[in-house]
Amino acid sequence: MTARLCHVVVYRLVENLDPDRLTQVEAQFEALPGEIPEVLGIEAGRNVSPSRLARGWDFGAVMTFTGAAERDRFLSHPAHDRLTEATANGFFREAMVFDLPIGCAVLSGMR
């Protein structure tokens, strides 16, 4: 079984965030696979969990890479820099990144 790497980023958004700005950032996330070949897949959006453990994490994205080297190329890509800039000032109160190696069995249908 070939392992992949999931790169997870979650945000606690600022109060009264302009909905248009959130829409623009979400679109930037979703455009990444077309700009960065190392991004095999991405899902981004608002947290819809009813769990009390959601703890105010409002928005997140999960990206899939072949491995750590591809993730590292993504982190130094200009499109990633633009996304970082878009979320830098007045988008979030707090952010967290979590990278998780996973087996392909978890990635139903992903190649």
PDB file as gemmi writes it, atoms N, CA and C in Angstrom:
CRYST1    1.000    1.000    1.000  90.00  90.00  90.00 P 1                      
ATOM      1  N   MET A   1       0.852  -1.176   0.000  1.00  0.00           N  
ATOM      2  CA  MET A   1       0.000   0.000   0.000  1.00  0.00           C  
ATOM      3  C   MET A   1       0.900   1.243   0.000  1.00  0.00           C  
ATOM      4  N   THR A   2       0.636   2.161  -0.910  1.00  0.00           N  
ATOM      5  CA  THR A   2       1.402   3.399  -1.010  1.00  0.00           C  
ATOM      6  C   THR A   2       0.807   4.442  -0.076  1.00  0.00           C  
ATOM      7  N   ALA A   3       1.658   5.057   0.709  1.00  0.00           N  
ATOM      8  CA  ALA A   3       1.187   6.096   1.626  1.00  0.00           C  
ATOM      9  C   ALA A   3       1.099   7.432   0.909  1.00  0.00           C  
ATOM     10  N   ARG A   4       0.219   8.245   1.348  1.00  0.00           N  
ATOM     11  CA  ARG A   4       0.082   9.626   0.897  1.00  0.00           C  
ATOM     12  C   ARG A   4       0.177  10.513   2.127  1.00  0.00           C  
ATOM     13  N   LEU A   5       0.206  11.804   1.885  1.00  0.00           N  
ATOM     14  CA  LEU A   5       0.276  12.749   2.993  1.00  0.00           C  
ATOM     15  C   LEU A   5      -0.899  13.711   2.899  1.00  0.00           C  
ATOM     16  N   CYS A   6      -1.670  13.804   3.960  1.00  0.00           N  
ATOM     17  CA  CYS A   6      -2.742  14.799   4.048  1.00  0.00           C  
ATOM     18  C   CYS A   6      -2.220  15.988   4.835  1.00  0.00           C  
ATOM     19  N   HIS A   7      -2.383  17.158   4.255  1.00  0.00           N  
ATOM     20  CA  HIS A   7      -1.978  18.425   4.869  1.00  0.00           C  
ATOM     21  C   HIS A   7      -3.274  19.129   5.248  1.00  0.00           C  
ATOM     22  N   VAL A   8      -3.493  19.278   6.540  1.00  0.00           N  
ATOM     23  CA  VAL A   8      -4.739  19.842   7.054  1.00  0.00           C  
ATOM     24  C   VAL A   8      -4.438  21.204   7.659  1.00  0.00           C  
ATOM     25  N   VAL A   9      -5.220  22.204   7.291  1.00  0.00           N  
ATOM     26  CA  VAL A   9      -5.100  23.524   7.912  1.00  0.00           C  
ATOM     27  C   VAL A   9      -6.497  23.958   8.339  1.00  0.00           C  
ATOM     28  N   VAL A  10      -6.614  24.412   9.592  1.00  0.00           N  
ATOM     29  CA  VAL A  10      -7.904  24.883  10.097  1.00  0.00           C  
ATOM     30  C   VAL A  10      -7.725  26.270  10.706  1.00  0.00           C  
ATOM     31  N   TYR A  11      -8.799  27.045  10.630  1.00  0.00           N  
ATOM     32  CA  TYR A  11      -8.763  28.442  11.069  1.00  0.00           C  
ATOM     33  C   TYR A  11      -9.901  28.739  12.030  1.00  0.00           C  
ATOM     34  N   ARG A  12      -9.605  29.579  13.002  1.00  0.00           N  
ATOM     35  CA  ARG A  12     -10.639  30.276  13.770  1.00  0.00           C  
ATOM     36  C   ARG A  12     -10.707  31.659  13.144  1.00  0.00           C  
ATOM     37  N   LEU A  13     -11.804  31.949  12.493  1.00  0.00           N  
ATOM     38  CA  LEU A  13     -11.932  33.190  11.737  1.00  0.00           C  
ATOM     39  C   LEU A  13     -12.163  34.385  12.655  1.00  0.00           C  
ATOM     40  N   VAL A  14     -11.778  35.557  12.163  1.00  0.00           N  
ATOM     41  CA  VAL A  14     -12.044  36.778  12.914  1.00  0.00           C  
ATOM     42  C   VAL A  14     -13.550  37.019  12.954  1.00  0.00           C  
ATOM     43  N   GLU A  15     -13.978  37.735  13.968  1.00  0.00           N  
ATOM     44  CA  GLU A  15     -15.388  38.123  14.060  1.00  0.00           C  
ATOM     45  C   GLU A  15     -15.720  39.044  12.889  1.00  0.00           C  
ATOM     46  N   ASN A  16     -16.923  38.942  12.384  1.00  0.00           N  
ATOM     47  CA  ASN A  16     -17.423  39.823  11.321  1.00  0.00           C  
ATOM     48  C   ASN A  16     -16.574  39.782  10.051  1.00  0.00           C  
ATOM     49  N   LEU A  17     -16.025  38.610   9.729  1.00  0.00           N  
ATOM     50  CA  LEU A  17     -15.273  38.466   8.484  1.00  0.00           C  
ATOM     51  C   LEU A  17     -16.206  38.707   7.301  1.00  0.00           C  
ATOM     52  N   ASP A  18     -15.761  39.500   6.356  1.00  0.00           N  
ATOM     53  CA  ASP A  18     -16.534  39.770   5.147  1.00  0.00           C  
ATOM     54  C   ASP A  18     -16.769  38.447   4.414  1.00  0.00           C  
ATOM     55  N   PRO A  19     -18.030  38.062   4.176  1.00  0.00           N  
ATOM     56  CA  PRO A  19     -18.315  36.797   3.493  1.00  0.00           C  
ATOM     57  C   PRO A  19     -17.657  36.700   2.115  1.00  0.00           C  
ATOM     58  N   ASP A  20     -17.514  37.832   1.427  1.00  0.00           N  
ATOM     59  CA  ASP A  20     -16.850  37.815   0.123  1.00  0.00           C  
ATOM     60  C   ASP A  20     -15.384  37.418   0.259  1.00  0.00           C  
ATOM     61  N   ARG A  21     -14.756  37.859   1.324  1.00  0.00           N  
ATOM     62  CA  ARG A  21     -13.349  37.486   1.530  1.00  0.00           C  
ATOM     63  C   ARG A  21     -13.228  35.985   1.778  1.00  0.00           C  
ATOM     64  N   LEU A  22     -14.135  35.432   2.558  1.00  0.00           N  
ATOM     65  CA  LEU A  22     -14.127  33.992   2.797  1.00  0.00           C  
ATOM     66  C   LEU A  22     -14.330  33.237   1.488  1.00  0.00           C  
ATOM     67  N   THR A  23     -15.255  33.699   0.665  1.00  0.00           N  
ATOM     68  CA  THR A  23     -15.500  33.074  -0.636  1.00  0.00           C  
ATOM     69  C   THR A  23     -14.256  33.129  -1.508  1.00  0.00           C  
ATOM     70  N   GLN A  24     -13.561  34.261  -1.498  1.00  0.00           N  
ATOM     71  CA  GLN A  24     -12.333  34.400  -2.293  1.00  0.00           C  
ATOM     72  C   GLN A  24     -11.240  33.458  -1.805  1.00  0.00           C  
ATOM     73  N   VAL A  25     -11.065  33.351  -0.506  1.00  0.00           N  
ATOM     74  CA  VAL A  25     -10.037  32.455   0.039  1.00  0.00           C  
ATOM     75  C   VAL A  25     -10.382  31.003  -0.283  1.00  0.00           C  
ATOM     76  N   GLU A  26     -11.646  30.638  -0.133  1.00  0.00           N  
ATOM     77  CA  GLU A  26     -12.063  29.274  -0.461  1.00  0.00           C  
ATOM     78  C   GLU A  26     -11.782  28.969  -1.931  1.00  0.00           C  
ATOM     79  N   ALA A  27     -12.049  29.924  -2.815  1.00  0.00           N  
ATOM     80  CA  ALA A  27     -11.764  29.741  -4.244  1.00  0.00           C  
ATOM     81  C   ALA A  27     -10.265  29.584  -4.491  1.00  0.00           C  
ATOM     82  N   GLN A  28      -9.445  30.328  -3.752  1.00  0.00           N  
ATOM     83  CA  GLN A  28      -7.991  30.187  -3.890  1.00  0.00           C  
ATOM     84  C   GLN A  28      -7.544  28.786  -3.489  1.00  0.00           C  
ATOM     85  N   PHE A  29      -8.088  28.279  -2.397  1.00  0.00           N  
ATOM     86  CA  PHE A  29      -7.764  26.910  -1.994  1.00  0.00           C  
ATOM     87  C   PHE A  29      -8.156  25.930  -3.097  1.00  0.00           C  
ATOM     88  N   GLU A  30      -9.373  26.056  -3.596  1.00  0.00           N  
ATOM     89  CA  GLU A  30      -9.877  25.099  -4.576  1.00  0.00           C  
ATOM     90  C   GLU A  30      -9.146  25.173  -5.905  1.00  0.00           C  
ATOM     91  N   ALA A  31      -8.506  26.304  -6.204  1.00  0.00           N  
ATOM     92  CA  ALA A  31      -7.743  26.457  -7.449  1.00  0.00           C  
ATOM     93  C   ALA A  31      -6.347  25.844  -7.368  1.00  0.00           C  
ATOM     94  N   LEU A  32      -5.886  25.504  -6.179  1.00  0.00           N  
ATOM     95  CA  LEU A  32      -4.506  25.035  -6.012  1.00  0.00           C  
ATOM     96  C   LEU A  32      -4.123  23.840  -6.886  1.00  0.00           C  
ATOM     97  N   PRO A  33      -4.970  22.802  -7.036  1.00  0.00           N  
ATOM     98  CA  PRO A  33      -4.548  21.675  -7.876  1.00  0.00           C  
ATOM     99  C   PRO A  33      -4.262  22.075  -9.328  1.00  0.00           C  
ATOM    100  N   GLY A  34      -4.927  23.096  -9.835  1.00  0.00           N  
ATOM    101  CA  GLY A  34      -4.669  23.569 -11.191  1.00  0.00           C  
ATOM    102  C   GLY A  34      -3.396  24.390 -11.309  1.00  0.00           C  
ATOM    103  N   GLU A  35      -2.914  24.915 -10.192  1.00  0.00           N  
ATOM    104  CA  GLU A  35      -1.713  25.745 -10.185  1.00  0.00           C  
ATOM    105  C   GLU A  35      -0.474  24.998  -9.713  1.00  0.00           C  
ATOM    106  N   ILE A  36      -0.676  24.013  -8.871  1.00  0.00           N  
ATOM    107  CA  ILE A  36       0.442  23.291  -8.262  1.00  0.00           C  
ATOM    108  C   ILE A  36       0.227  21.798  -8.502  1.00  0.00           C  
ATOM    109  N   PRO A  37       0.985  21.199  -9.418  1.00  0.00           N  
ATOM    110  CA  PRO A  37       0.766  19.790  -9.754  1.00  0.00           C  
ATOM    111  C   PRO A  37       0.923  18.839  -8.564  1.00  0.00           C  
ATOM    112  N   GLU A  38       1.692  19.227  -7.568  1.00  0.00           N  
ATOM    113  CA  GLU A  38       1.895  18.367  -6.399  1.00  0.00           C  
ATOM    114  C   GLU A  38       0.638  18.198  -5.556  1.00  0.00           C  
ATOM    115  N   VAL A  39      -0.327  19.111  -5.686  1.00  0.00           N  
ATOM    116  CA  VAL A  39      -1.585  18.992  -4.939  1.00  0.00           C  
ATOM    117  C   VAL A  39      -2.474  18.006  -5.693  1.00  0.00           C  
ATOM    118  N   LEU A  40      -2.607  16.799  -5.155  1.00  0.00           N  
ATOM    119  CA  LEU A  40      -3.399  15.759  -5.817  1.00  0.00           C  
ATOM    120  C   LEU A  40      -4.891  15.991  -5.663  1.00  0.00           C  
ATOM    121  N   GLY A  41      -5.282  16.568  -4.549  1.00  0.00           N  
ATOM    122  CA  GLY A  41      -6.691  16.828  -4.294  1.00  0.00           C  
ATOM    123  C   GLY A  41      -6.840  17.786  -3.135  1.00  0.00           C  
ATOM    124  N   ILE A  42      -7.985  18.434  -3.090  1.00  0.00           N  
ATOM    125  CA  ILE A  42      -8.244  19.391  -2.006  1.00  0.00           C  
ATOM    126  C   ILE A  42      -9.739  19.468  -1.738  1.00  0.00           C  
ATOM    127  N   GLU A  43     -10.058  19.632  -0.485  1.00  0.00           N  
ATOM    128  CA  GLU A  43     -11.412  19.952  -0.040  1.00  0.00           C  
ATOM    129  C   GLU A  43     -11.268  21.118   0.923  1.00  0.00           C  
ATOM    130  N   ALA A  44     -12.093  22.132   0.767  1.00  0.00           N  
ATOM    131  CA  ALA A  44     -12.035  23.300   1.650  1.00  0.00           C  
ATOM    132  C   ALA A  44     -13.452  23.774   1.933  1.00  0.00           C  
ATOM    133  N   GLY A  45     -13.661  24.297   3.131  1.00  0.00           N  
ATOM    134  CA  GLY A  45     -14.974  24.839   3.448  1.00  0.00           C  
ATOM    135  C   GLY A  45     -15.171  25.079   4.932  1.00  0.00           C  
ATOM    136  N   ARG A  46     -16.398  25.506   5.254  1.00  0.00           N  
ATOM    137  CA  ARG A  46     -16.782  25.812   6.635  1.00  0.00           C  
ATOM    138  C   ARG A  46     -16.930  24.517   7.429  1.00  0.00           C  
ATOM    139  N   ASN A  47     -16.674  24.611   8.713  1.00  0.00           N  
ATOM    140  CA  ASN A  47     -16.865  23.488   9.619  1.00  0.00           C  
ATOM    141  C   ASN A  47     -18.364  23.265   9.807  1.00  0.00           C  
ATOM    142  N   VAL A  48     -18.821  22.048   9.557  1.00  0.00           N  
ATOM    143  CA  VAL A  48     -20.236  21.724   9.722  1.00  0.00           C  
ATOM    144  C   VAL A  48     -20.458  20.731  10.871  1.00  0.00           C  
ATOM    145  N   SER A  49     -19.433  20.505  11.680  1.00  0.00           N  
ATOM    146  CA  SER A  49     -19.550  19.552  12.781  1.00  0.00           C  
ATOM    147  C   SER A  49     -20.396  20.119  13.920  1.00  0.00           C  
ATOM    148  N   PRO A  50     -21.342  19.320  14.422  1.00  0.00           N  
ATOM    149  CA  PRO A  50     -22.112  19.751  15.585  1.00  0.00           C  
ATOM    150  C   PRO A  50     -21.398  19.432  16.906  1.00  0.00           C  
ATOM    151  N   SER A  51     -20.239  18.795  16.838  1.00  0.00           N  
ATOM    152  CA  SER A  51     -19.533  18.358  18.040  1.00  0.00           C  
ATOM    153  C   SER A  51     -19.055  19.533  18.889  1.00  0.00           C  
ATOM    154  N   ARG A  52     -19.178  19.386  20.203  1.00  0.00           N  
ATOM    155  CA  ARG A  52     -18.640  20.409  21.105  1.00  0.00           C  
ATOM    156  C   ARG A  52     -17.121  20.467  21.002  1.00  0.00           C  
ATOM    157  N   LEU A  53     -16.507  19.436  20.453  1.00  0.00           N  
ATOM    158  CA  LEU A  53     -15.056  19.403  20.294  1.00  0.00           C  
ATOM    159  C   LEU A  53     -14.574  20.220  19.101  1.00  0.00           C  
ATOM    160  N   ALA A  54     -15.500  20.756  18.317  1.00  0.00           N  
ATOM    161  CA  ALA A  54     -15.110  21.618  17.191  1.00  0.00           C  
ATOM    162  C   ALA A  54     -14.405  22.870  17.697  1.00  0.00           C  
ATOM    163  N   ARG A  55     -14.739  23.315  18.877  1.00  0.00           N  
ATOM    164  CA  ARG A  55     -14.043  24.376  19.620  1.00  0.00           C  
ATOM    165  C   ARG A  55     -13.755  25.648  18.833  1.00  0.00           C  
ATOM    166  N   GLY A  56     -14.668  26.040  17.980  1.00  0.00           N  
ATOM    167  CA  GLY A  56     -14.520  27.323  17.301  1.00  0.00           C  
ATOM    168  C   GLY A  56     -13.661  27.306  16.052  1.00  0.00           C  
ATOM    169  N   TRP A  57     -13.237  26.131  15.596  1.00  0.00           N  
ATOM    170  CA  TRP A  57     -12.515  26.057  14.322  1.00  0.00           C  
ATOM    171  C   TRP A  57     -13.567  26.194  13.227  1.00  0.00           C  
ATOM    172  N   ASP A  58     -13.509  27.296  12.493  1.00  0.00           N  
ATOM    173  CA  ASP A  58     -14.587  27.692  11.583  1.00  0.00           C  
ATOM    174  C   ASP A  58     -14.426  27.216  10.147  1.00  0.00           C  
ATOM    175  N   PHE A  59     -13.194  27.141   9.673  1.00  0.00           N  
ATOM    176  CA  PHE A  59     -12.930  26.910   8.252  1.00  0.00           C  
ATOM    177  C   PHE A  59     -11.673  26.061   8.139  1.00  0.00           C  
ATOM    178  N   GLY A  60     -11.649  25.195   7.136  1.00  0.00           N  
ATOM    179  CA  GLY A  60     -10.454  24.371   6.971  1.00  0.00           C  
ATOM    180  C   GLY A  60     -10.292  23.855   5.562  1.00  0.00           C  
ATOM    181  N   ALA A  61      -9.125  23.271   5.342  1.00  0.00           N  
ATOM    182  CA  ALA A  61      -8.821  22.653   4.057  1.00  0.00           C  
ATOM    183  C   ALA A  61      -7.983  21.409   4.304  1.00  0.00           C  
ATOM    184  N   VAL A  62      -8.219  20.400   3.475  1.00  0.00           N  
ATOM    185  CA  VAL A  62      -7.441  19.169   3.502  1.00  0.00           C  
ATOM    186  C   VAL A  62      -6.885  18.970   2.102  1.00  0.00           C  
ATOM    187  N   MET A  63      -5.558  18.925   2.003  1.00  0.00           N  
ATOM    188  CA  MET A  63      -4.882  18.710   0.724  1.00  0.00           C  
ATOM    189  C   MET A  63      -4.160  17.383   0.770  1.00  0.00           C  
ATOM    190  N   THR A  64      -4.098  16.696  -0.364  1.00  0.00           N  
ATOM    191  CA  THR A  64      -3.417  15.415  -0.438  1.00  0.00           C  
ATOM    192  C   THR A  64      -2.201  15.532  -1.343  1.00  0.00           C  
ATOM    193  N   PHE A  65      -1.091  14.974  -0.867  1.00  0.00           N  
ATOM    194  CA  PHE A  65       0.173  14.952  -1.603  1.00  0.00           C  
ATOM    195  C   PHE A  65       0.686  13.521  -1.659  1.00  0.00           C  
ATOM    196  N   THR A  66       1.550  13.244  -2.634  1.00  0.00           N  
ATOM    197  CA  THR A  66       2.178  11.935  -2.714  1.00  0.00           C  
ATOM    198  C   THR A  66       3.049  11.692  -1.492  1.00  0.00           C  
ATOM    199  N   GLY A  67       3.709  12.728  -1.004  1.00  0.00           N  
ATOM    200  CA  GLY A  67       4.563  12.587   0.172  1.00  0.00           C  
ATOM    201  C   GLY A  67       5.070  13.926   0.660  1.00  0.00           C  
ATOM    202  N   ALA A  68       6.025  13.877   1.586  1.00  0.00           N  
ATOM    203  CA  ALA A  68       6.547  15.089   2.215  1.00  0.00           C  
ATOM    204  C   ALA A  68       7.293  15.984   1.231  1.00  0.00           C  
ATOM    205  N   ALA A  69       8.019  15.404   0.282  1.00  0.00           N  
ATOM    206  CA  ALA A  69       8.768  16.224  -0.685  1.00  0.00           C  
ATOM    207  C   ALA A  69       7.817  17.071  -1.527  1.00  0.00           C  
ATOM    208  N   GLU A  70       6.688  16.489  -1.925  1.00  0.00           N  
ATOM    209  CA  GLU A  70       5.695  17.230  -2.717  1.00  0.00           C  
ATOM    210  C   GLU A  70       5.041  18.313  -1.869  1.00  0.00           C  
ATOM    211  N   ARG A  71       4.760  18.010  -0.617  1.00  0.00           N  
ATOM    212  CA  ARG A  71       4.220  19.012   0.301  1.00  0.00           C  
ATOM    213  C   ARG A  71       5.196  20.171   0.458  1.00  0.00           C  
ATOM    214  N   ASP A  72       6.479  19.851   0.564  1.00  0.00           N  
ATOM    215  CA  ASP A  72       7.491  20.890   0.731  1.00  0.00           C  
ATOM    216  C   ASP A  72       7.585  21.786  -0.502  1.00  0.00           C  
ATOM    217  N   ARG A  73       7.441  21.207  -1.705  1.00  0.00           N  
ATOM    218  CA  ARG A  73       7.430  22.033  -2.927  1.00  0.00           C  
ATOM    219  C   ARG A  73       6.204  22.947  -2.940  1.00  0.00           C  
ATOM    220  N   PHE A  74       5.068  22.427  -2.499  1.00  0.00           N  
ATOM    221  CA  PHE A  74       3.853  23.228  -2.379  1.00  0.00           C  
ATOM    222  C   PHE A  74       4.085  24.419  -1.447  1.00  0.00           C  
ATOM    223  N   LEU A  75       4.737  24.185  -0.315  1.00  0.00           N  
ATOM    224  CA  LEU A  75       4.945  25.243   0.676  1.00  0.00           C  
ATOM    225  C   LEU A  75       5.809  26.380   0.159  1.00  0.00           C  
ATOM    226  N   SER A  76       6.639  26.116  -0.853  1.00  0.00           N  
ATOM    227  CA  SER A  76       7.499  27.170  -1.406  1.00  0.00           C  
ATOM    228  C   SER A  76       6.995  27.691  -2.753  1.00  0.00           C  
ATOM    229  N   HIS A  77       5.813  27.272  -3.172  1.00  0.00           N  
ATOM    230  CA  HIS A  77       5.243  27.677  -4.465  1.00  0.00           C  
ATOM    231  C   HIS A  77       4.609  29.071  -4.361  1.00  0.00           C  
ATOM    232  N   PRO A  78       4.715  29.897  -5.413  1.00  0.00           N  
ATOM    233  CA  PRO A  78       4.098  31.235  -5.390  1.00  0.00           C  
ATOM    234  C   PRO A  78       2.586  31.221  -5.116  1.00  0.00           C  
ATOM    235  N   ALA A  79       1.862  30.198  -5.568  1.00  0.00           N  
ATOM    236  CA  ALA A  79       0.419  30.139  -5.292  1.00  0.00           C  
ATOM    237  C   ALA A  79       0.166  29.953  -3.794  1.00  0.00           C  
ATOM    238  N   HIS A  80       1.013  29.187  -3.131  1.00  0.00           N  
ATOM    239  CA  HIS A  80       0.903  29.050  -1.676  1.00  0.00           C  
ATOM    240  C   HIS A  80       1.212  30.379  -1.002  1.00  0.00           C  
ATOM    241  N   ASP A  81       2.219  31.081  -1.519  1.00  0.00           N  
ATOM    242  CA  ASP A  81       2.556  32.398  -0.964  1.00  0.00           C  
ATOM    243  C   ASP A  81       1.387  33.367  -1.095  1.00  0.00           C  
ATOM    244  N   ARG A  82       0.687  33.333  -2.238  1.00  0.00           N  
ATOM    245  CA  ARG A  82      -0.480  34.212  -2.435  1.00  0.00           C  
ATOM    246  C   ARG A  82      -1.599  33.857  -1.455  1.00  0.00           C  
ATOM    247  N   LEU A  83      -1.800  32.573  -1.230  1.00  0.00           N  
ATOM    248  CA  LEU A  83      -2.825  32.134  -0.284  1.00  0.00           C  
ATOM    249  C   LEU A  83      -2.458  32.556   1.139  1.00  0.00           C  
ATOM    250  N   THR A  84      -1.199  32.429   1.485  1.00  0.00           N  
ATOM    251  CA  THR A  84      -0.734  32.873   2.799  1.00  0.00           C  
ATOM    252  C   THR A  84      -0.966  34.368   2.967  1.00  0.00           C  
ATOM    253  N   GLU A  85      -0.683  35.129   1.922  1.00  0.00           N  
ATOM    254  CA  GLU A  85      -0.908  36.583   1.947  1.00  0.00           C  
ATOM    255  C   GLU A  85      -2.400  36.899   2.117  1.00  0.00           C  
ATOM    256  N   ALA A  86      -3.257  36.145   1.420  1.00  0.00           N  
ATOM    257  CA  ALA A  86      -4.703  36.388   1.478  1.00  0.00           C  
ATOM    258  C   ALA A  86      -5.275  36.125   2.868  1.00  0.00           C  
ATOM    259  N   THR A  87      -4.626  35.240   3.624  1.00  0.00           N  
ATOM    260  CA  THR A  87      -5.128  34.912   4.959  1.00  0.00           C  
ATOM    261  C   THR A  87      -4.324  35.579   6.071  1.00  0.00           C  
ATOM    262  N   ALA A  88      -3.346  36.409   5.695  1.00  0.00           N  
ATOM    263  CA  ALA A  88      -2.403  36.950   6.684  1.00  0.00           C  
ATOM    264  C   ALA A  88      -3.006  38.007   7.602  1.00  0.00           C  
ATOM    265  N   ASN A  89      -3.754  38.930   7.091  1.00  0.00           N  
ATOM    266  CA  ASN A  89      -4.218  40.068   7.887  1.00  0.00           C  
ATOM    267  C   ASN A  89      -5.734  40.117   7.952  1.00  0.00           C  
ATOM    268  N   GLY A  90      -6.266  39.884   9.137  1.00  0.00           N  
ATOM    269  CA  GLY A  90      -7.693  40.046   9.340  1.00  0.00           C  
ATOM    270  C   GLY A  90      -8.555  38.927   8.812  1.00  0.00           C  
ATOM    271  N   PHE A  91      -7.989  37.736   8.581  1.00  0.00           N  
ATOM    272  CA  PHE A  91      -8.790  36.595   8.148  1.00  0.00           C  
ATOM    273  C   PHE A  91      -9.043  35.645   9.318  1.00  0.00           C  
ATOM    274  N   PHE A  92      -7.987  35.354  10.073  1.00  0.00           N  
ATOM    275  CA  PHE A  92      -8.143  34.404  11.164  1.00  0.00           C  
ATOM    276  C   PHE A  92      -7.574  34.931  12.479  1.00  0.00           C  
ATOM    277  N   ARG A  93      -8.134  34.394  13.565  1.00  0.00           N  
ATOM    278  CA  ARG A  93      -7.615  34.668  14.907  1.00  0.00           C  
ATOM    279  C   ARG A  93      -6.530  33.662  15.256  1.00  0.00           C  
ATOM    280  N   GLU A  94      -6.690  32.463  14.737  1.00  0.00           N  
ATOM    281  CA  GLU A  94      -5.756  31.386  15.040  1.00  0.00           C  
ATOM    282  C   GLU A  94      -5.812  30.376  13.901  1.00  0.00           C  
ATOM    283  N   ALA A  95      -4.682  29.745  13.637  1.00  0.00           N  
ATOM    284  CA  ALA A  95      -4.622  28.704  12.614  1.00  0.00           C  
ATOM    285  C   ALA A  95      -3.819  27.532  13.158  1.00  0.00           C  
ATOM    286  N   MET A  96      -4.095  26.364  12.606  1.00  0.00           N  
ATOM    287  CA  MET A  96      -3.364  25.163  12.989  1.00  0.00           C  
ATOM    288  C   MET A  96      -3.142  24.318  11.742  1.00  0.00           C  
ATOM    289  N   VAL A  97      -1.953  23.741  11.637  1.00  0.00           N  
ATOM    290  CA  VAL A  97      -1.624  22.841  10.535  1.00  0.00           C  
ATOM    291  C   VAL A  97      -1.301  21.480  11.125  1.00  0.00           C  
ATOM    292  N   PHE A  98      -1.760  20.436  10.432  1.00  0.00           N  
ATOM    293  CA  PHE A  98      -1.537  19.064  10.881  1.00  0.00           C  
ATOM    294  C   PHE A  98      -1.307  18.220   9.644  1.00  0.00           C  
ATOM    295  N   ASP A  99      -0.159  17.552   9.567  1.00  0.00           N  
ATOM    296  CA  ASP A  99       0.141  16.681   8.432  1.00  0.00           C  
ATOM    297  C   ASP A  99       0.048  15.233   8.889  1.00  0.00           C  
ATOM    298  N   LEU A 100      -0.685  14.445   8.109  1.00  0.00           N  
ATOM    299  CA  LEU A 100      -0.986  13.078   8.501  1.00  0.00           C  
ATOM    300  C   LEU A 100      -0.662  12.124   7.366  1.00  0.00           C  
ATOM    301  N   PRO A 101       0.298  11.196   7.548  1.00  0.00           N  
ATOM    302  CA  PRO A 101       0.527  10.177   6.534  1.00  0.00           C  
ATOM    303  C   PRO A 101      -0.641   9.194   6.564  1.00  0.00           C  
ATOM    304  N   ILE A 102      -1.157   8.856   5.398  1.00  0.00           N  
ATOM    305  CA  ILE A 102      -2.293   7.936   5.329  1.00  0.00           C  
ATOM    306  C   ILE A 102      -2.055   6.900   4.251  1.00  0.00           C  
ATOM    307  N   GLY A 103      -2.704   5.760   4.384  1.00  0.00           N  
ATOM    308  CA  GLY A 103      -2.648   4.718   3.373  1.00  0.00           C  
ATOM    309  C   GLY A 103      -3.687   4.957   2.299  1.00  0.00           C  
ATOM    310  N   CYS A 104      -3.427   4.423   1.128  1.00  0.00           N  
ATOM    311  CA  CYS A 104      -4.346   4.639   0.000  1.00  0.00           C  
ATOM    312  C   CYS A 104      -5.727   4.063   0.242  1.00  0.00           C  
ATOM    313  N   ALA A 105      -5.852   3.070   1.103  1.00  0.00           N  
ATOM    314  CA  ALA A 105      -7.170   2.504   1.376  1.00  0.00           C  
ATOM    315  C   ALA A 105      -8.116   3.564   1.921  1.00  0.00           C  
ATOM    316  N   VAL A 106      -7.569   4.567   2.597  1.00  0.00           N  
ATOM    317  CA  VAL A 106      -8.376   5.653   3.143  1.00  0.00           C  
ATOM    318  C   VAL A 106      -8.851   6.576   2.033  1.00  0.00           C  
ATOM    319  N   LEU A 107      -8.090   6.642   0.951  1.00  0.00           N  
ATOM    320  CA  LEU A 107      -8.370   7.585  -0.130  1.00  0.00           C  
ATOM    321  C   LEU A 107      -9.197   6.924  -1.220  1.00  0.00           C  
ATOM    322  N   SER A 108     -10.350   6.476  -0.907  1.00  0.00           N  
ATOM    323  CA  SER A 108     -11.210   5.784  -1.852  1.00  0.00           C  
ATOM    324  C   SER A 108     -11.307   6.527  -3.178  1.00  0.00           C  
ATOM    325  N   GLY A 109     -10.818   5.895  -4.233  1.00  0.00           N  
ATOM    326  CA  GLY A 109     -10.921   6.475  -5.568  1.00  0.00           C  
ATOM    327  C   GLY A 109      -9.855   7.481  -5.930  1.00  0.00           C  
ATOM    328  N   MET A 110      -8.985   7.873  -5.022  1.00  0.00           N  
ATOM    329  CA  MET A 110      -7.963   8.877  -5.356  1.00  0.00           C  
ATOM    330  C   MET A 110      -6.746   8.190  -5.946  1.00  0.00           C  
ATOM    331  N   ARG A 111      -6.197   8.760  -6.995  1.00  0.00           N  
ATOM    332  CA  ARG A 111      -4.990   8.216  -7.628  1.00  0.00           C  
ATOM    333  C   ARG A 111      -3.870   9.194  -7.510  1.00  0.00           C  
TER     334      ARG A 111                                                      
END                                                                             
